[in-house]
């Protein structure tokens, strides 16, 4: 996860900016930079690699000034080069950015047609040019930002500096967190309170769509409609654990709401939007020669693998086996020569998954690992490391790690298909376009948080809950049931919708809520038919679908949840949100320990 810090102060800021970046190193990054304002200039210092390289650069070429912004970056749009490192700048504006500008290609094309010259491959530079155009036309910083923000689609946090206004910064957030800090004659912006902890304990959490203008002694916050608003000032607290939770009730809630940002950051590592192509890390083997994929994982990661099986077979026409890691070795699997063994784990240390990895390696399989900890055992032992960029996940029940795994697996499946000659460039571009839509669609799904919280009271009294889905929504039904079991302690099961009539339908009565995942599309009518079988036996149905699906089949349900209309490729990512929120709010109603449910651990290091 990228990190942002900004300071408007009365003393030199360069050292404090780099110190703030150091406190965010846990997020992971591959380049860093700062920009200070001094003597009518924007002074930028950037470096590839670790933060020490930037510190050395600043020591050799000082960056004077009492105001500035700084950033640590994961390579997203463009390689981790000096030119792609943040901050990005024009003659008038410099800014840093977390997240993704979904429509940057069309904006960049329009800007280029107007004569703007780009120095990087990033989406971020588009925003710098848009704001700079307005400033150069005589607009104030506030007016320029108010004109540009509505043009941006996606998920972002921004900190913006203006050459002609050295004692002013503007911050904005949409789907990516940004914290406002209050000091004595200074004001601050940061990705989280941890970055600001040495500077201040008085902070405000900007809400979705907020943007703020800060000077040394003031902060003016506006909402997405431009109306001036106030946000509560709170004490951040001394411990990192308390700081990182922000203004959320639980870590799990925070991590659910981080998904638009972290999925965007993960996708950006695997996509080249300008070329409309999927790009993987350096591969030292011929992926087109792989004749079979064996996926091994546990728990939520296993369900991510189940979704990936649909994608690999549909797009790349590569046969896929999938196993629970705890069972894999003991069935003595037949591993064909030329196979790829793909391991999925949040921690990269799960004992039975690691044992299965070593078994496959001994059997001559090429090893790929999708992990959230790039220094983990699985990461070190893999031939192909596919990191997610979810950042630390504190809640035991996995949320953002799951959707980031799906993002990586979707990109991997598309890359397989291209290398196998199953996707042409136009089809690859279409997949890239749909993947880039995912963060905004996740944002739209999160907009239903309040109504899902209200319907949790319908689920909390239940003793048993069933989840139904077809196709790639079947693994989501399993994941939804797992989440509910993990944190609310309600017995729940997920089924392929068509299998209900082969036994599980005997469980249906008026006391059993049935959660149906049914986006409109090719499988919708069959899923609705299975739903009607449940309804005829008194089942209490909660239908999760898009507007077209709800219009056709929502009547008679005890509750409905409307999702945005999405391409089937990204439906598993988007439909993960309502099942996570439903489990979360049901657990809150029941009063269970959401972040540390009984008998569970975050990383299982025994077989």
Buried (B, 14 or more C-beta within 10 A) or exposed (E): BBBBBBBBBBEBBBBBBBBBBBBBEBBBBBBBBBBBBBEEEBBBBBBBEBBEBBBEBBEEEBBBBBBBBBBBBBBBBBBBBEBBBBBBBBEBBBBBBBBBBBBBBEBBEBBEEEEBEBEBBBBBBBBBBBBBBBBEEEBBBBEBBBBBBEEBBBBBBBBBBBBEBBBBBBBBBBBBBBBBBBBEEBBBBBBBBBBBBEBBBBBBBBBBBBBBBBBBBEBBBBBBEEEEBEBEEBEBBEEBEEBBBBBBEBBBBBBBBBBBBBBBBBBBBBBBBBEBBBEBEEEEEEBEEBEBBBBBBBBBBBBBBBBBBBBBBBBBEBBBBBBBBBEBBEEEBEBBEBBBBBBBBBBBBBBBBBBBBBBBBEBEBBBBBBBBBBEBBBBEBBBBBBBBBBBBBBBBBBBBBBBBBBBBBBBBBBBBBBBBEBBEEEBBBBBBBBBBBBBBBBBBBBEBBEBBBEBBEBBBEBEBBBBBBBBBBBBBBBBBBBBBBBBBBBEBBBBBBBBBEEEBBEBBEEEBBBBBBBBBBEBBEBBBEBBBBBBEBEBBBBBBBBEEBBEBBBEEBBBBBBBBBBBBBBBBBBBBBBBBBBBBBBBBBBEBEBBBBEEEEBBBEEE
